[in-house]
Amino acid sequence: MAIGIVGNYGNNNQGDEAILEGILLQLEATHHVSRDEMIVFSNQPEQTAAKYGVQSVKLYYKNKSSLTTMLGTMRKNRSIIRKLDLLLIGGGGIFMDLYGREAFLFGMYGWLAKLSGTPVVLYGVGAGPILTKIGKTILRSLAHLAKLVTVRDPKSKKLLESIGVKSAIHVIGDPAFQVRQPAETKRNTNGLQIGVTAVPYHHRSYWPEEDMAKYDDYITGMARNLDTLLAEHPDATVNFFATKYPQDLQVAEAIRDKMAYSGRSTMQEKSMNHQEITQYASEQDLVIGTRLHSLILALVSHIPVIAVSYHHKVQDFMDMVGCGEYTVPISDLNADDAFFAQAYRSMNRDWPATLDRFQAVATKMKQMSDRGMGLIRQTFENNKEKLLVLSNMYPSGRSKTFGIFVKNQVELLRSKGLDVDVLAIDDPRKGKLLLAKKYGSFLLQSMLNLLTQGKHYHTVHAHYIFPTGLVGLLYKKLLGKRLVVTSHGGDIDQMSKKSERVQSWTKKILEEADEIIVVGERLRAEMLAAFSIDAGKISVINMGVNRSVFHEQDKMDARRRLDLPADEKVLLFVGNLIRAKGLDDLVDAYDIVRDRHDDVSLHLIGEAKDASYFANLKQQAKKRAGIHIHDAMPQEQVADWMAAADVFVLPSHIEGFGLVALEAMACRLPVVGTDVGGLSYLLANDAGMLAAPHDSDDLAAKIDDVLADERTRSRLIANGLEKAAANDQEKLIQDVIALYGLSKEGSRS
């Protein structure tokens, strides 16, 4: 099997070389491809071939102009690409147009492969910045022609979606996490050893636009921060090393020249390869890195890290692994000369726990990077069985949160290798005429799909019993397809009671379904009480919490990002801004809590579904100080709010499960909710505080308990984290897949 690999290789950047080594190791282990079958397109092909034992050819053939360079490269490399079984473009931060050439170069390789009939995979790429219209167009087209798109962090996925990429985008770990951990570590026991890397930020030796004021601000900030850290730890030594040689070393020397304690520093003047850097990092107690892969290679060695974010990819990575509090923006470095010292002080309060935390990060990221090759294998299997998902709620340009939990599950199924089609209503607007139009359109689209694609599906999964379950029933009756339905609550306690006809159809769908999923135990009990159906085919599986988005963050760091006061007590609600969510009770409870705590605020985040009610809610908020209403926002921003808040409040009158409460728990945010529906089970056993529904006094009392009693708060946080871990979507999705009854070849995780 001949596989080509295109990336920024052979450029003396050891971060990129670590990525390449990781990909080669993965191809050997997962696909059993020998290195002499791999062709790496490199800036220095002779060096790459000798170093890795692969075939290597020039990445591009430089000519008088960019156009003639591209044309010459296409002419020379097309015959090579035509012979490949697969062209892998990645990894690294190649999806950008900051330096001018990347978008054109990698876009050219994608189109060359397309014209040659060679399938393309975008593998573990980092995206951004994408600043130009032509850059967006080229990179979007590259993603659309690829058979598989994988990125190395959630922010890259979000950026690609924002420029119009419609293909499924999978988040995997950086391939550099596959680099082998050093077998032996030679530690210097003579005091605290601090490894440091730098980057020529806005220097002409590296940056596309020179700005010596910014460069000087950076090296001054680094020097001052390192001096503060050394002053606090008289036994400490700073050890400079480079991942891009010699450019990074020149910056390190400039930083050392500005340090008061330069005599307590060393300079690794040797050009090290990525494996030697991993070994060197393993000999440190702490690594302070500006380069992303200096951080990653330190983590491979299970060494704690502090990051200087010179590029958004550094902040994105640290946020993804839940270590955002140990990251300082490069522009803030000179203004805060104690950041390194404060970050290390925080780590050192419980050093064994810190070591465990960073080791867990490395383990998780390696597991995520393992997923990438599994996706390649699954994508090119010929015998995958298809799944059709139906839903009457799905996000769109009109509403990015409308049925977001269904979209999250679909993307998770795809990440497990399932071939999933979606037919859904993505318009949240109401009104009799509009409802008739959108449901009529959905039914017509479903019938057309049944006639043209229906025979290809193994299973139809309908979210909400009526009316989407009715469409699923047609696939079962007419084509013999397996039918799985998920009830989210409203379809049982509201929709089924609208009329005898709807109730009759609901009963019919439940009876005919092969499997029924309910999102909570209370919902299961209500379903069995209302309908005479086989209890054995009902499974309780909630949608699960995405802990790569909702995870622990430093509260003060989150508050700085959101511009929230450090000492304010913040109450948070996230959900639809409707009467059934108990927001009137929450506003009344807020009045009571505010009488006891002057420094309290309430933030409501969500979409207004009822214009009349929302207008009244805004009037109520205006009459009170400290109540703020925010539009619905992406999940990553919601996670920031959850990290920044003190109490999450969900005062619902009706609640099928309450996934948003689980998301809050995953962010270390204690939850107060009403004793209704799925919340009764979710918050049981001290996972949260349960208040009586429609009772603002009891709701206020429970909120006050969490604010006033630190032991109660700590208990709820610990139990909530445990509950979130037990309901991780990565665990629960396997139970869902099992209900589809697919062959082992049809689904592999």
N, C-alpha and C positions, 0 to 999 in steps of 0.2 A: 504494500500500500504506500504510494508516494504522497507525502504531505509537504506542502510548502508553508513556510512561516514568514510573515512580513511584519516588521516592527522597527523600532529605532535601535537596531542592534549594530554592534561593531562601532560604537561611537564613544567608547571609553567612559560610559556612564554605567557604574556597577549596579545601579538600581535596575536598569533595563537588562543588564546581563543576568541578574538574579531572576528576573521574569522569564527570560529565555530558558535558563537552566530548569526552572520550575515546570515550564511547558514540556520540555524534552523528557523530564522525569515522568510527567503525567502520561505522555504518549507511549512511553515504554511500558509503564505499569498497567495502564487501562486498555490500550489498543494493541499492545505487543508489537509495536512498530520499532524496528531497529534504527539506530541513528544514521546508518548509511542510506536509509530510505527517506530521510528528512532533508529538505532543501531550505536553508535559511537565506533570505534576501538581506544582505548586510552591507553596512558602510565600508567594512574591511573584511571581505570574504575570506582571504587567506588566513587571517587571524582567527576568524570565527570557526573555520573548518578545522584548524589545528587544535583549537581550544576545546571544542565540543565533540569532535569526531563525526561531524555531519558534512553533507555537501553544502556548498555556499556559493552564491553568485552576487554580483553587485546589486544593491538596492536601486541605484539610479546611475545613469551615465551622464555626467555633467557636460553641458554644452554651452553655447554662447548665450542662450536665453532659456527661460523656464519652459517655453513652448517646445523648443528644439530638444531640450533635456527630456521632457516627457515623451515626445515622439520617438526619440532615439532609444529610450528605455523600453517603450512598448515594442519596438521592432526587435530588440535583442532578447527580451524576456518572454515574448508571447509563446514561442515554441516550448519553453520550459513549463509555463503555466498550463498549456494545453495537455501536457502529459500527466499532470497531477490528478490524484483522486480527490484531493481536498486542499483548498487554500485557507489557511488560518491567518487572519489579520488581527494582530494584537500581541501581547497586551500592552499595558502602559498608557500614558496620557496622550494618545495619538489622535483622539477625536477633538481637535481644536484647530483654530486658525490664527493663533497668536503670533507664530513665527512665519506665517505666510505659506509655507510649502506643504504642511501636513495634509490639509484638506485635499489639495490637488493630487498629491503623491499617492495617498492611500485610496482616494476615490478612483484614481487611474487603475490601481491594481484590482479593485473590485470590478470595474467595468471590463477590464481585460479578461478576468476570470469568467465573467458573465458571457462575453463574446466567444470564449473558448469552450464553454460548456462545463467549466469546473465549478463545483459548488463552493460557496464562500461562507465562512463562519467568522463573526466578530467576537474575539475572545478576550474577556476580562479587561475591556478598554476603559479608560477614564475619559470623561467628556468635559470639555470646557477649558478656557473660555471659547465660545463660538460667537464672534462679534460681527461678522459681515453677512450680508444677504447671500452672496455666492457661497460662502462657507457653509451656511445652513442648508442651502440647496444641495450641494455636493454630498455632505455628510448624511443628510436625510435620504438621498437616493442610494448611498452606500448601504445604509441600514435596511432599506426596503429590498435590495437585491440579495441580501444575505439570507441563507437558509436558517441561520440561528444568530441571535444577537445577545451577547452577555456583557455585562459591565461589572466594574469592581466595587461600586458603592451605590446606595439608593439615590444620592444627589445626581449622579451621572444619568441614571434612569429617568429621573424627573426632568433633567435638562433635555434629553433626547425626545421625550414626550412633548416638551414645550415647543420644540422646533418642528413638530408635526410627524414624528416617527409613529407609525401605526402598528408596526410589527410587535409581537410579544418581546419584551425586554426582561432578561433574567439577571438577577444580581448574584454574582459569585464572589468568592474571595480572590484577592490578588494572587496570581500564580507563584509569586516569589515566596509565599508561605510554604511552598513545597521544598525549598532549599533545605538540605539536611542540617539538623542541629549538630553543633560541634560535639565530638565524642568525649573530649577531655577539656577541662577548663583550668587554665593556669591563673589563679587569682592572686593579685597583689594584695596582701593582707595589711599593708602599711597605710592605713587610713582609707577614707572614702575616695573611690576612683570614679571620675565623671567623664564619660566620653562625650565629645561635642563635635557636631558637623555644622558647616556653614554653607552658604550659597552666594554667588556673586549677584546679589539683588540689585537690579538697575545699574550694573556695571557693564561697560562696553565689552568686556571679555566674554559675556554670556547673554546679557539681556538685549532684546530687540531695540529698546529705546533707553539710552543712558540718562540717568538722573543722579548726579553725584550727591545732591542734597539728601535724597532718600537713601542712597548707599551709605553715606556717612552716618545718618541717623540710625541705620540698622547696626552697623559695626559698633557704634558708640553704645547703643542699647544692649547689645550682646556683652560688651566689655563690662559695663556697669552691673548688669545682672550677675555675671560670673564673679565679679569682685564681691558683691553682696553675699553670694553663696559661700565663697571661700572665707570671707570674714567670719561668718557664723560657724564654719567648720574648719578649725585650724589644722586638722590632719588631712584635709581634702586636697586632691590633685586634679586638675583639668587636663584631659588628654585629647588633643585635636586630631581628627582623622578625616579623610576625604572619600566620598563615593564617586565623585567625578574629578579625576586628577589631570592636570595640576590646578585647575581653576579654583576648586574649593580650598585648596591649601593656601593659595595666595590671599584669599579672604580671611582664613584663619590667622595668618600671620598679621594681617591688618588689625584684627580684633585683639590679638595678644599684645601688639604694640601699644594699644590704648589701655591695657589692664594695669591696675596698680599692683596686682599680685601676679604679674606675668612670670615671676620666678617660680611659681608653684604650678607651672603648666609644662606639658610636653607636646611635641609635634611629631606625629607619625609621618615622616617624609617619604616613606616608601609608597609606591603605587600598589595598592592591594586589589585583588580580585574579590568577587562577592563572597566567596567561601572564606577568604582570609578576613574580610570585614566582619562576617558572622562570628568568626573565632575571636577577633579583637573585641567586638561588642560583648561577647560572653565573659571577657575578663574585667568588665566594668561593673560597678554597682548600679549605675544610672547612666542613661544616654539622653542627652539633650540634642535633639535633631531638628534641623531646618529642612533637609532633604527627606522626602517621604520614605524612601527605601532605607535610609539610615535608621528610621524608626521601625520599619518592618523587619529588617535583619536583626535588630536588637530584640524584637519580640520573638523572632524565631529562636533566639537564645534564652528566652524567658526573662529578659532584663526590663525593668520598669523604664518608661520613657516620659519625657516632657517635650512638647512640640512647639516650634516657632512656625506659625502658618504664613509662609511667603506666597502661597498659591492656595486657592480654595480647596484643592484636593487634599491638602494636609488637614484642614479643619473638617472636611467631609469625612475623612478616614477616622479621625479621633472621635468625632460625634458618633459614627457608626459603631465603633467598638466600646462606646459608653465612657470615654475618657476625655470628654470635651473640657472638663475643668482643669486639665493639665495642658491646655493649649492657649498660647497667647498670639494674637494677630501681630504680624511683623511691624505694622505701623504703630502699635501701642508699646512696643518693647522699650523704647527710650524713655517713655513717660512713666513706666512702672519698673524701677530698677530692682524691686524685691520679688518679682514674680517667680523666678526660679527658686529662690529661697523659701517662699511661702508654699509653693507646690511641693517641694521636697519635705518641708515641715509636715504638711498634710499626709504625705505618704509614710513618713517615719513614725507617725503616732502609733501605727500598728504595722510594722514592716513585714512580718510574716503574712498578714492578710493582703498587703500590697503585692507581695511576690505571688501569692495564690491568684490574685485578681488578674495580673498580667499574664500569668501562665494560662489561665482559663481563656483569656482573649486570644492568645496564640493558638490554642487548641481549637477554639471555635472557628477562627479564620482559616485554619488549614482544612477543617471539615467543609467550610463553604467553598474553598477553592477546589476540593475534590468533586464538588457538584458539577463543575464545568465540563469535565470530560464525560461524566455520566449523561449530561444533556446532549453532547455530540453523539454519543452512542445511540441514544434514544431517538434523536432527530433523523438519523439515517437508517433506522430499522424500517423494513418494508412491511412488516405485519402488525403495525400499531392499530389498535381498535379505537374508533372515534367516539367521542362523547359530545352530546348536545346539551347545553345548559339553557334553560328558559327562565326568565325572571320578569316580573312587572316593575322592577326597580333596577336601574343601572346608571352609573355616572355618565355625564356628557358635558358639553360646553355650557349648558344651562345650569347644571348643578354637578359639582365635582364630588358631592357627598351623598347623592341620591343612590342608595343601594350600594355604597362603597364596599360593604362587607361581602357582597356577592362577587364584585370584581376582584377583591383581594383573594377570595377562595379560588376563582378561576385562574388567576395568575399563579397561585400556589400549585394547583393541579398541573398547569403547564410546566412549571419548574420541576415537577416530578416526572416529566416526559409524556404526559397524556396529550393527545391531539384533541383540543377542545374548540368547538364552535359555540357561539353565543347568539341567541335571539332574545332581545329584551326591549322593554319600554324604557326609554331614557329621558322622557319628558315629565318633570315633576308637576307641571301645571295642572290645575283642576278646572272644573266647569263642565256642565253636561255635554255641550257640543264638542268640547276638546276631548273629553273622556271617550265619547263615541268615536271620534276621529282616530285617536291614538290606539285604542283597543282594536278598532276595525283594521287599521294598518298593520298592527302586530299579528292579527289573525291571518290576514292575507299573506303577509311575509312568511308566516309559519307554514301555511298550506303550500306555498310555492316551494319552500325549502323541503317540505315533506315529499313532494313530487320529484324534485331534482336531486336531493342529497340524502333523503331519508334512509335509503337502503344501506348507506355507509356507516350508520351509527350502531354501536352496540348497546348503548344505554342513553336514556334521556333523563336528565336531572332537572326537575321543576322546582324552583324556589317560589313558595306560596302556593297553597292548594288550589285556590280559585282566583283568577281564571287560568293562570298558566298551567296548573295541573291538568286542566281540561284539554289543553293543546297536547300535553304529554300523553294523555290517555288516547288521543287519536293515533299517535305514533305507535302506541302499544297495540291497539285494536287492529289498525290497518296494516302494520308492518311487523308486528310481533316483537317490538323492541322492549327491552327491560326498562321499567319505570321506577325511578326513585323520586320521592317528593320530600321537600323540607318545609315544615311549618315554623314560622317565625313568631307566631302568637296572635297577631291581628287577624289572621285568616280563620282562627278558631273562635276567639272571643268577640270578634266584631263582624267580619265579612260573612261568616256562616249563618249569622243571625239576621241578616238583612231581609231575607225572604225564605219561604219554604222551598222555592226552586233552587236557590243557592245552597241551602242546607242539604237538599237532596243530592245535588251534584257533588258537594263536598264529601258526603258519605260514599257516593259511588267511586270517586277518585281514590279515597282512602282504602276502600275495599279492594280495588283493582291494582293498586300500587304494589310492586314487588317488595319495596322497602320504604319505610317512613322514617324520616329524621325529624326530631323535635329538639329545640335548642335548650330546653330546661326540663327538670323533673316536674315542676308544677304544670307545665304545658302538657306533658305526657298524661298526668292525672286528669286534666280537664278534657283532653281528647278522648280518653277511655270512658269518662263519665258521659260524654255527649254522643259518642258513636260506638256501636257494637262492632268492633274490629279486632283482629287478632293482635293481642299485645306482644306476641313474639316477634312481629316484624317492625316494632317501633324501637328505634335506637335513640338514645339521648346523646347528641353530639353538638356542642355549640360551635360557633364559627371560629373560635380560638383567637388568641391575641398574637399579634405580630411583634415579637420582642426584638426584632432588628430595628423597628421604628420606635416602639414604646419600651424604654429601658431606663435604667438609673442614669441621672445626670447630676452635676453639681447645681444646687438650687441657686446660689448667688450668681453663678455664671449664666444660668438661664434668665435670671432677673435682669442682669445687665443687658442681655440681648433684647429683652422685651421692654426695657426702660421702666421697670417696676421698682419702687422703693425697697431697700434692703430689709427694713424693719416693719413693713406692713404685713398684716395678716390677710392672706388672699383666699377667698372662697371662689370655687370654680364650678360652673355647669357647662357641659357640652352636649348638644343634642338639638332636635327640632324645637324651635321656639313656639310651642303650642300649649294650649290649656292642659291637655292630658299629661304633660310632663310635670305638672304641679308647680309651675313657676310662680303663680300667685301665692302659694304657700311659702315658697322660698323667699319671695320679697318680704312677706310678713315676718318670716323667721329672721331675715337679715335685720329688720328693724329691732327685734329683740336682742340679737347678738350685738348690734352696734351700741345698744345701751350699756353693755358690759365691757365692750372693747372699742375704744375710740379709733384705733388704728386698723380698721378692718375695711376691706373692699370686696365687692362681688362682681365677677366677670361672667357674662353669659355669652357663649359662643354657639352659633348655629344658624340655620335657615328659618325664615319666617314662612310657614305654610298657610297661615290664615291671616289675611291682611287686616281684618277688623280686630282680631285679638292682638296682633303685633302692635298695632297703633296704640291700643290701650296699655300694653306692656311698656312701650316707650314713654308714655305719659307717666306711668308709675315710677319708672326709673328716673325721669327728670325731677320728680318731687323729692328724691332722696340723694344725698351726697354719697359718692363712692360706688354707685352701680354703673357698670359699663357694659354695653352691648356690642358684640363684634360679629361681623359676617362669618359664615362658614369658611374654613381654611383647610389647607392640605394637612394630612396626618402628621407630617414632620413638625409643623408649627404647633399643632395641638399637643404633641409630645413635649415641646418646649414649655407650653403653658402648664402642663401637668407637672413638669419638673419644678416649675417656679412656684406653684400654689401650695397652700397649707392644708386645705380640705377640699375634697371633691364631693359635691352634693348632687344626688339624683333623686328628686322628690316625686317620682312618677306616680300617677294614679293607676296606670296599666303598663306592664313591662314584660315582654316575652322572655327575655334573658337578661339584658343589661351589659352587653359586651363592652361598652364604654367604661363601665366601672372596672372591669378587668384590665383595660388599658391603663387606667389611672393607677391601679395596684402595681402594675409592671414598672411604673415610673416612681415608685416609693411614695405614692400619695394616698393617705388614708381616706376611706370612703364612708360617707353617710348616705344611706338610701332608705326608701320606704319599704315596708314589709308587704310587698305585692309581687305577684308573678315570679319570674326567675330570680329577682333580687332576694327573695326570702331564702332561697337555697344558696345563692352566690355569696351573700354576706353572712351566712350562718357560721357558727364555730369561731366567732371573733375575727373573721376576715374583714369585717366592716361593722358599722353601727347601724342598726335597724330602727327606724322611727315609724310611728303610726301614720298611715296615709291621711291626707286632708287635715293634718294636725300641726299647725305652724309652731305651737308652743313646744311640742315634743321634738320637732325637727330642730328648733333652736337649742334645746337642751342638749341634744346629741352633738350638734356642731360645737357647742361650748365645751363639752367634755373633751373633745379632741383637741381644741385649742388650748385648754387650760391644764390638761394632765399629760405630762410628757411620757409617763409610763404607759398610759392608754394609747397614746400616739405611736410609741415604739412597738407596742404589741400588735397594733393594727397593721403597721408597715411590714413587720416580719411575716405575719400571717398572710397579708395580701401578696407579698412577693412569692410566697410558697404556692398560693392559689394561682397566681399568674403563670408560674412555671408549670404547674400541673395542667393548665389549659393553654399551653403553647400551641399555636396553630400547626407547627411542624409535627407535633405528636398526633394531634387530632385528625389531621388530613389523611393519615394512613387508615384510620377507621372508616372514613368516608369512602376512600378508594376501594376498600374491601367490599363495601356494599354494592359496588358496580358490577362485581362478578366478572372482571376482565381476566383474560388469560395472563400468565406470568410474563409472556412476551409483550402483551399489550400495555403493561405498566410496570416500570421498574423505578425504584427510587435509590 
